[in-house]
Amino acid sequence: MQALFERFRLLEAAWAGPRSAIFRSEFGRLCDQLSSVQAEAGVQERTAAPAFNIFYLLGVEGDEDKTHTPILADLLDPRGAHAQGFLFLREFLRCCSEDPTFEEPPEGHEKEVWIVDTQRFTPFGIIDLVISAPSIGYRIAVENKVYASEQADQIRRYARWLRGYDAAYPRQHLVFLTPEGRPARSASDVPYVRVSYRTGILRMLQAALPDVKADRVRAVVSQYIETIQAMVHEESTDDN
């Protein structure tokens, strides 16, 4: 506070001193420049609206069940409302394939019918996402953990459910999706693929975005990218 008063005294002395005319001229010029910068910033803000994000306006940016899982389910569904076909699922499969244990679907899989279920009820628990191509016996089960903690033996139980369909789906994978790609504590010794929002989902969305043809889809995906970036930043800050 004392330093602030000292600056005010210096400003007052300069304003009334022998070089006051020069000081006032320079001060006026700076005020004009500031007004110009503020006006330009206002134009840019009206054009870009950087603070406008539908997820934050609705307060659902951290909702795992009502935001992240439904959005991913639609994007990963080639017949989803986004109407961009296999675009997002293609990038998701590329993301998963970074894990050496992940087996991609056979050639020509984009011509097959893919089904995406959310909140799949099983005798072993409710799985967030199940992505299936029955005609080629291929399935991916995704457990999505944004802020919720794992249940006892959760990943092991879901792996057991998958094994019960080995005959119909010879190629199956269990994906554990978290903001930072942390390991699953409930997996024990069962195989699974770790995917993160920080790199995997962000990379998927950013890679697909240039090829999105619908303006409204592009706008929502862009805002979803911003939402994920804020989420993973918050997660890493909390860890520190």
MARDRENMI-754633 format. One record per residue (C-alpha): x, y, z; residue in three letters; chain. Coordinates in Angstrom, 1 decimal. Example, Ala and Ser with C-alpha at 12.3 -4.5 7.8 and 13.67 -1.06 7.14 Angstrom:
<recs>
rec px = 12.3 | py = -4.5 | pz = 7.8 | type = ALA | mol = A;
rec px = 13.7 | py = -1.1 | pz = 7.1 | type = SER | mol = A;
</recs>
This chain:
<recs>
rec px = 0.0 | py = 0.0 | pz = 0.0 | type = MET | mol = A;
rec px = 2.9 | py = 2.4 | pz = 0.8 | type = GLN | mol = A;
rec px = 4.4 | py = 1.8 | pz = -2.6 | type = ALA | mol = A;
rec px = 1.1 | py = 2.5 | pz = -4.3 | type = LEU | mol = A;
rec px = 0.8 | py = 5.9 | pz = -2.5 | type = PHE | mol = A;
rec px = 4.4 | py = 6.7 | pz = -3.5 | type = GLU | mol = A;
rec px = 3.6 | py = 6.1 | pz = -7.1 | type = ARG | mol = A;
rec px = 0.6 | py = 8.4 | pz = -6.8 | type = PHE | mol = A;
rec px = 2.8 | py = 11.1 | pz = -5.3 | type = ARG | mol = A;
rec px = 5.3 | py = 10.8 | pz = -8.2 | type = LEU | mol = A;
rec px = 2.4 | py = 10.9 | pz = -10.7 | type = LEU | mol = A;
rec px = 1.0 | py = 14.1 | pz = -9.0 | type = GLU | mol = A;
rec px = 4.5 | py = 15.7 | pz = -9.0 | type = ALA | mol = A;
rec px = 4.9 | py = 15.0 | pz = -12.7 | type = ALA | mol = A;
rec px = 1.4 | py = 16.3 | pz = -13.5 | type = TRP | mol = A;
rec px = 2.1 | py = 19.6 | pz = -11.8 | type = ALA | mol = A;
rec px = 5.9 | py = 19.9 | pz = -12.5 | type = GLY | mol = A;
rec px = 7.8 | py = 22.0 | pz = -15.0 | type = PRO | mol = A;
rec px = 7.4 | py = 19.4 | pz = -17.7 | type = ARG | mol = A;
rec px = 3.7 | py = 18.9 | pz = -17.1 | type = SER | mol = A;
rec px = 2.7 | py = 19.8 | pz = -20.6 | type = ALA | mol = A;
rec px = 4.9 | py = 17.1 | pz = -22.1 | type = ILE | mol = A;
rec px = 3.7 | py = 14.6 | pz = -19.5 | type = PHE | mol = A;
rec px = 0.1 | py = 15.4 | pz = -20.2 | type = ARG | mol = A;
rec px = 0.6 | py = 15.0 | pz = -23.9 | type = SER | mol = A;
rec px = 2.3 | py = 11.7 | pz = -23.6 | type = GLU | mol = A;
rec px = -0.3 | py = 10.5 | pz = -21.1 | type = PHE | mol = A;
rec px = -3.1 | py = 11.5 | pz = -23.4 | type = GLY | mol = A;
rec px = -1.4 | py = 9.7 | pz = -26.3 | type = ARG | mol = A;
rec px = -1.2 | py = 6.5 | pz = -24.2 | type = LEU | mol = A;
rec px = -4.8 | py = 6.8 | pz = -23.3 | type = CYS | mol = A;
rec px = -5.7 | py = 7.1 | pz = -27.0 | type = ASP | mol = A;
rec px = -3.6 | py = 4.0 | pz = -27.8 | type = GLN | mol = A;
rec px = -5.3 | py = 2.1 | pz = -24.9 | type = LEU | mol = A;
rec px = -8.7 | py = 3.0 | pz = -26.2 | type = SER | mol = A;
rec px = -7.7 | py = 1.8 | pz = -29.7 | type = SER | mol = A;
rec px = -6.4 | py = -1.5 | pz = -28.3 | type = VAL | mol = A;
rec px = -9.6 | py = -2.0 | pz = -26.3 | type = GLN | mol = A;
rec px = -11.8 | py = -1.3 | pz = -29.3 | type = ALA | mol = A;
rec px = -9.8 | py = -3.7 | pz = -31.4 | type = GLU | mol = A;
rec px = -10.0 | py = -6.4 | pz = -28.7 | type = ALA | mol = A;
rec px = -13.8 | py = -5.8 | pz = -28.5 | type = GLY | mol = A;
rec px = -14.1 | py = -6.4 | pz = -32.3 | type = VAL | mol = A;
rec px = -12.0 | py = -9.6 | pz = -32.0 | type = GLN | mol = A;
rec px = -14.0 | py = -10.8 | pz = -29.0 | type = GLU | mol = A;
rec px = -17.3 | py = -10.3 | pz = -30.9 | type = ARG | mol = A;
rec px = -15.9 | py = -12.2 | pz = -33.8 | type = THR | mol = A;
rec px = -14.4 | py = -15.1 | pz = -32.0 | type = ALA | mol = A;
rec px = -16.4 | py = -15.2 | pz = -28.7 | type = ALA | mol = A;
rec px = -13.6 | py = -17.1 | pz = -26.9 | type = PRO | mol = A;
rec px = -15.4 | py = -17.3 | pz = -23.6 | type = ALA | mol = A;
rec px = -18.5 | py = -18.9 | pz = -25.2 | type = PHE | mol = A;
rec px = -18.5 | py = -22.6 | pz = -24.5 | type = ASN | mol = A;
rec px = -21.8 | py = -24.5 | pz = -24.3 | type = ILE | mol = A;
rec px = -20.3 | py = -27.1 | pz = -21.9 | type = PHE | mol = A;
rec px = -19.3 | py = -24.4 | pz = -19.3 | type = TYR | mol = A;
rec px = -22.5 | py = -22.4 | pz = -19.8 | type = LEU | mol = A;
rec px = -24.6 | py = -25.5 | pz = -18.9 | type = LEU | mol = A;
rec px = -22.2 | py = -26.5 | pz = -16.1 | type = GLY | mol = A;
rec px = -21.7 | py = -30.0 | pz = -17.5 | type = VAL | mol = A;
rec px = -18.0 | py = -29.9 | pz = -18.4 | type = GLU | mol = A;
rec px = -17.1 | py = -32.5 | pz = -15.7 | type = GLY | mol = A;
rec px = -20.1 | py = -34.8 | pz = -16.0 | type = ASP | mol = A;
rec px = -18.9 | py = -38.2 | pz = -17.0 | type = GLU | mol = A;
rec px = -22.3 | py = -39.9 | pz = -17.6 | type = ASP | mol = A;
rec px = -24.2 | py = -37.0 | pz = -19.2 | type = LYS | mol = A;
rec px = -21.4 | py = -35.3 | pz = -21.2 | type = THR | mol = A;
rec px = -18.3 | py = -37.2 | pz = -22.0 | type = HIS | mol = A;
rec px = -19.7 | py = -40.7 | pz = -22.5 | type = THR | mol = A;
rec px = -22.7 | py = -39.5 | pz = -24.7 | type = PRO | mol = A;
rec px = -20.5 | py = -37.3 | pz = -26.8 | type = ILE | mol = A;
rec px = -17.9 | py = -39.9 | pz = -27.4 | type = LEU | mol = A;
rec px = -20.6 | py = -42.5 | pz = -28.1 | type = ALA | mol = A;
rec px = -22.0 | py = -40.4 | pz = -30.9 | type = ASP | mol = A;
rec px = -18.7 | py = -39.4 | pz = -32.3 | type = LEU | mol = A;
rec px = -17.4 | py = -43.0 | pz = -32.3 | type = LEU | mol = A;
rec px = -20.6 | py = -44.2 | pz = -34.0 | type = ASP | mol = A;
rec px = -20.2 | py = -44.1 | pz = -37.8 | type = PRO | mol = A;
rec px = -24.0 | py = -43.7 | pz = -37.9 | type = ARG | mol = A;
rec px = -24.0 | py = -41.0 | pz = -35.3 | type = GLY | mol = A;
rec px = -25.7 | py = -37.6 | pz = -35.5 | type = ALA | mol = A;
rec px = -22.4 | py = -36.0 | pz = -36.5 | type = HIS | mol = A;
rec px = -23.0 | py = -37.5 | pz = -40.0 | type = ALA | mol = A;
rec px = -19.2 | py = -37.7 | pz = -40.6 | type = GLN | mol = A;
rec px = -19.2 | py = -41.5 | pz = -41.1 | type = GLY | mol = A;
rec px = -16.1 | py = -43.4 | pz = -39.9 | type = PHE | mol = A;
rec px = -14.0 | py = -40.3 | pz = -39.3 | type = LEU | mol = A;
rec px = -13.8 | py = -40.2 | pz = -35.5 | type = PHE | mol = A;
rec px = -13.8 | py = -44.0 | pz = -35.0 | type = LEU | mol = A;
rec px = -10.9 | py = -44.3 | pz = -37.5 | type = ARG | mol = A;
rec px = -8.9 | py = -41.9 | pz = -35.4 | type = GLU | mol = A;
rec px = -9.9 | py = -43.6 | pz = -32.2 | type = PHE | mol = A;
rec px = -8.7 | py = -46.9 | pz = -33.5 | type = LEU | mol = A;
rec px = -5.4 | py = -45.3 | pz = -34.5 | type = ARG | mol = A;
rec px = -5.1 | py = -43.9 | pz = -31.0 | type = CYS | mol = A;
rec px = -5.7 | py = -47.4 | pz = -29.4 | type = CYS | mol = A;
rec px = -3.2 | py = -49.0 | pz = -31.8 | type = SER | mol = A;
rec px = -0.3 | py = -47.2 | pz = -30.1 | type = GLU | mol = A;
rec px = -0.6 | py = -49.9 | pz = -27.5 | type = ASP | mol = A;
rec px = 1.3 | py = -52.9 | pz = -28.9 | type = PRO | mol = A;
rec px = -1.4 | py = -55.3 | pz = -27.5 | type = THR | mol = A;
rec px = -4.2 | py = -53.7 | pz = -29.5 | type = PHE | mol = A;
rec px = -5.3 | py = -55.5 | pz = -32.6 | type = GLU | mol = A;
rec px = -6.9 | py = -53.3 | pz = -35.2 | type = GLU | mol = A;
rec px = -10.0 | py = -54.7 | pz = -37.1 | type = PRO | mol = A;
rec px = -9.3 | py = -56.5 | pz = -40.4 | type = PRO | mol = A;
rec px = -9.1 | py = -54.7 | pz = -43.7 | type = GLU | mol = A;
rec px = -12.4 | py = -53.5 | pz = -45.1 | type = GLY | mol = A;
rec px = -13.9 | py = -53.0 | pz = -41.6 | type = HIS | mol = A;
rec px = -15.2 | py = -49.5 | pz = -42.5 | type = GLU | mol = A;
rec px = -17.7 | py = -51.2 | pz = -44.8 | type = LYS | mol = A;
rec px = -19.2 | py = -53.2 | pz = -42.0 | type = GLU | mol = A;
rec px = -22.0 | py = -52.2 | pz = -39.6 | type = VAL | mol = A;
rec px = -20.8 | py = -50.9 | pz = -36.3 | type = TRP | mol = A;
rec px = -22.9 | py = -50.6 | pz = -33.2 | type = ILE | mol = A;
rec px = -22.2 | py = -48.3 | pz = -30.2 | type = VAL | mol = A;
rec px = -24.0 | py = -48.9 | pz = -26.9 | type = ASP | mol = A;
rec px = -23.8 | py = -46.7 | pz = -23.8 | type = THR | mol = A;
rec px = -24.3 | py = -47.8 | pz = -20.2 | type = GLN | mol = A;
rec px = -24.3 | py = -51.5 | pz = -21.2 | type = ARG | mol = A;
rec px = -25.9 | py = -53.5 | pz = -18.4 | type = PHE | mol = A;
rec px = -24.1 | py = -56.8 | pz = -17.8 | type = THR | mol = A;
rec px = -24.1 | py = -59.3 | pz = -14.9 | type = PRO | mol = A;
rec px = -20.7 | py = -57.9 | pz = -14.0 | type = PHE | mol = A;
rec px = -21.5 | py = -54.2 | pz = -13.9 | type = GLY | mol = A;
rec px = -22.5 | py = -51.3 | pz = -16.2 | type = ILE | mol = A;
rec px = -19.9 | py = -50.7 | pz = -19.0 | type = ILE | mol = A;
rec px = -19.8 | py = -47.1 | pz = -20.3 | type = ASP | mol = A;
rec px = -19.3 | py = -47.8 | pz = -24.0 | type = LEU | mol = A;
rec px = -19.3 | py = -50.9 | pz = -26.1 | type = VAL | mol = A;
rec px = -18.3 | py = -50.6 | pz = -29.7 | type = ILE | mol = A;
rec px = -19.1 | py = -53.7 | pz = -31.8 | type = SER | mol = A;
rec px = -18.9 | py = -54.9 | pz = -35.4 | type = ALA | mol = A;
rec px = -20.7 | py = -58.3 | pz = -35.1 | type = PRO | mol = A;
rec px = -20.1 | py = -59.3 | pz = -38.8 | type = SER | mol = A;
rec px = -16.3 | py = -59.4 | pz = -38.2 | type = ILE | mol = A;
rec px = -16.4 | py = -60.5 | pz = -34.6 | type = GLY | mol = A;
rec px = -14.7 | py = -57.3 | pz = -33.3 | type = TYR | mol = A;
rec px = -15.6 | py = -55.5 | pz = -30.0 | type = ARG | mol = A;
rec px = -14.2 | py = -52.8 | pz = -27.8 | type = ILE | mol = A;
rec px = -15.5 | py = -52.1 | pz = -24.3 | type = ALA | mol = A;
rec px = -14.5 | py = -48.7 | pz = -22.9 | type = VAL | mol = A;
rec px = -14.6 | py = -47.9 | pz = -19.2 | type = GLU | mol = A;
rec px = -14.6 | py = -44.1 | pz = -18.9 | type = ASN | mol = A;
rec px = -13.3 | py = -42.6 | pz = -15.7 | type = LYS | mol = A;
rec px = -13.2 | py = -38.8 | pz = -15.6 | type = VAL | mol = A;
rec px = -13.6 | py = -38.1 | pz = -11.9 | type = TYR | mol = A;
rec px = -15.2 | py = -41.2 | pz = -10.5 | type = ALA | mol = A;
rec px = -13.1 | py = -43.8 | pz = -8.8 | type = SER | mol = A;
rec px = -12.9 | py = -47.5 | pz = -9.7 | type = GLU | mol = A;
rec px = -15.1 | py = -50.1 | pz = -8.1 | type = GLN | mol = A;
rec px = -13.7 | py = -53.3 | pz = -6.6 | type = ALA | mol = A;
rec px = -12.4 | py = -55.6 | pz = -9.3 | type = ASP | mol = A;
rec px = -14.2 | py = -53.5 | pz = -11.9 | type = GLN | mol = A;
rec px = -11.8 | py = -54.0 | pz = -14.9 | type = ILE | mol = A;
rec px = -11.4 | py = -57.7 | pz = -14.0 | type = ARG | mol = A;
rec px = -15.2 | py = -58.1 | pz = -14.0 | type = ARG | mol = A;
rec px = -15.5 | py = -56.4 | pz = -17.3 | type = TYR | mol = A;
rec px = -12.8 | py = -58.6 | pz = -18.8 | type = ALA | mol = A;
rec px = -14.7 | py = -61.6 | pz = -17.5 | type = ARG | mol = A;
rec px = -17.8 | py = -60.4 | pz = -19.3 | type = TRP | mol = A;
rec px = -15.8 | py = -60.1 | pz = -22.6 | type = LEU | mol = A;
rec px = -14.4 | py = -63.5 | pz = -22.3 | type = ARG | mol = A;
rec px = -17.9 | py = -64.9 | pz = -22.2 | type = GLY | mol = A;
rec px = -18.3 | py = -63.8 | pz = -25.8 | type = TYR | mol = A;
rec px = -15.0 | py = -65.1 | pz = -27.2 | type = ASP | mol = A;
rec px = -16.8 | py = -67.3 | pz = -29.7 | type = ALA | mol = A;
rec px = -18.9 | py = -64.5 | pz = -31.2 | type = ALA | mol = A;
rec px = -16.1 | py = -61.9 | pz = -30.9 | type = TYR | mol = A;
rec px = -12.7 | py = -63.5 | pz = -31.4 | type = PRO | mol = A;
rec px = -11.1 | py = -60.0 | pz = -31.3 | type = ARG | mol = A;
rec px = -12.0 | py = -58.0 | pz = -28.2 | type = GLN | mol = A;
rec px = -10.3 | py = -55.3 | pz = -26.3 | type = HIS | mol = A;
rec px = -11.0 | py = -53.5 | pz = -23.0 | type = LEU | mol = A;
rec px = -10.0 | py = -49.8 | pz = -22.9 | type = VAL | mol = A;
rec px = -9.5 | py = -47.9 | pz = -19.7 | type = PHE | mol = A;
rec px = -10.0 | py = -44.2 | pz = -20.5 | type = LEU | mol = A;
rec px = -9.0 | py = -41.5 | pz = -18.0 | type = THR | mol = A;
rec px = -7.9 | py = -37.8 | pz = -18.2 | type = PRO | mol = A;
rec px = -4.2 | py = -38.6 | pz = -17.7 | type = GLU | mol = A;
rec px = -4.1 | py = -42.3 | pz = -18.8 | type = GLY | mol = A;
rec px = -3.4 | py = -43.7 | pz = -15.3 | type = ARG | mol = A;
rec px = -3.2 | py = -47.4 | pz = -14.8 | type = PRO | mol = A;
rec px = -6.3 | py = -49.3 | pz = -13.6 | type = ALA | mol = A;
rec px = -6.0 | py = -50.4 | pz = -10.0 | type = ARG | mol = A;
rec px = -8.8 | py = -52.9 | pz = -10.5 | type = SER | mol = A;
rec px = -7.2 | py = -54.8 | pz = -13.4 | type = ALA | mol = A;
rec px = -4.9 | py = -57.1 | pz = -11.5 | type = SER | mol = A;
rec px = -3.4 | py = -59.3 | pz = -14.2 | type = ASP | mol = A;
rec px = -6.0 | py = -59.0 | pz = -17.0 | type = VAL | mol = A;
rec px = -5.0 | py = -57.2 | pz = -20.2 | type = PRO | mol = A;
rec px = -6.4 | py = -53.8 | pz = -21.1 | type = TYR | mol = A;
rec px = -5.5 | py = -50.8 | pz = -23.1 | type = VAL | mol = A;
rec px = -4.8 | py = -47.4 | pz = -21.4 | type = ARG | mol = A;
rec px = -6.1 | py = -44.3 | pz = -23.3 | type = VAL | mol = A;
rec px = -6.0 | py = -40.7 | pz = -22.0 | type = SER | mol = A;
rec px = -8.0 | py = -37.7 | pz = -22.7 | type = TYR | mol = A;
rec px = -4.8 | py = -35.6 | pz = -22.6 | type = ARG | mol = A;
rec px = -3.2 | py = -37.2 | pz = -25.6 | type = THR | mol = A;
rec px = -5.5 | py = -39.9 | pz = -27.0 | type = GLY | mol = A;
rec px = -8.9 | py = -38.2 | pz = -27.2 | type = ILE | mol = A;
rec px = -7.4 | py = -34.8 | pz = -27.9 | type = LEU | mol = A;
rec px = -5.3 | py = -36.2 | pz = -30.7 | type = ARG | mol = A;
rec px = -8.3 | py = -38.0 | pz = -32.1 | type = MET | mol = A;
rec px = -10.4 | py = -34.9 | pz = -32.2 | type = LEU | mol = A;
rec px = -7.7 | py = -32.6 | pz = -33.5 | type = GLN | mol = A;
rec px = -6.8 | py = -35.1 | pz = -36.2 | type = ALA | mol = A;
rec px = -10.5 | py = -35.4 | pz = -37.3 | type = ALA | mol = A;
rec px = -11.4 | py = -31.7 | pz = -37.0 | type = LEU | mol = A;
rec px = -10.0 | py = -30.5 | pz = -40.4 | type = PRO | mol = A;
rec px = -12.1 | py = -33.2 | pz = -42.2 | type = ASP | mol = A;
rec px = -15.4 | py = -32.3 | pz = -40.5 | type = VAL | mol = A;
rec px = -17.7 | py = -31.0 | pz = -43.2 | type = LYS | mol = A;
rec px = -20.6 | py = -29.7 | pz = -41.0 | type = ALA | mol = A;
rec px = -20.0 | py = -26.3 | pz = -39.4 | type = ASP | mol = A;
rec px = -22.2 | py = -27.1 | pz = -36.4 | type = ARG | mol = A;
rec px = -20.3 | py = -30.3 | pz = -35.7 | type = VAL | mol = A;
rec px = -17.0 | py = -28.5 | pz = -36.1 | type = ARG | mol = A;
rec px = -18.1 | py = -25.8 | pz = -33.6 | type = ALA | mol = A;
rec px = -19.1 | py = -28.4 | pz = -31.0 | type = VAL | mol = A;
rec px = -16.0 | py = -30.5 | pz = -31.5 | type = VAL | mol = A;
rec px = -13.8 | py = -27.3 | pz = -31.1 | type = SER | mol = A;
rec px = -15.5 | py = -26.5 | pz = -27.9 | type = GLN | mol = A;
rec px = -15.2 | py = -30.0 | pz = -26.7 | type = TYR | mol = A;
rec px = -11.4 | py = -29.9 | pz = -27.4 | type = ILE | mol = A;
rec px = -11.2 | py = -26.7 | pz = -25.2 | type = GLU | mol = A;
rec px = -13.2 | py = -28.5 | pz = -22.5 | type = THR | mol = A;
rec px = -10.9 | py = -31.5 | pz = -22.4 | type = ILE | mol = A;
rec px = -7.8 | py = -29.2 | pz = -22.4 | type = GLN | mol = A;
rec px = -9.1 | py = -27.4 | pz = -19.4 | type = ALA | mol = A;
rec px = -10.0 | py = -30.7 | pz = -17.7 | type = MET | mol = A;
rec px = -6.6 | py = -32.3 | pz = -18.1 | type = VAL | mol = A;
rec px = -4.9 | py = -29.1 | pz = -17.0 | type = HIS | mol = A;
rec px = -7.0 | py = -29.1 | pz = -13.9 | type = GLU | mol = A;
rec px = -6.2 | py = -32.8 | pz = -13.3 | type = GLU | mol = A;
rec px = -2.5 | py = -32.3 | pz = -13.7 | type = SER | mol = A;
rec px = -2.6 | py = -29.3 | pz = -11.3 | type = THR | mol = A;
rec px = -4.5 | py = -31.3 | pz = -8.7 | type = ASP | mol = A;
rec px = -1.8 | py = -34.1 | pz = -9.0 | type = ASP | mol = A;
rec px = 0.9 | py = -31.6 | pz = -8.3 | type = ASN | mol = A;
</recs>
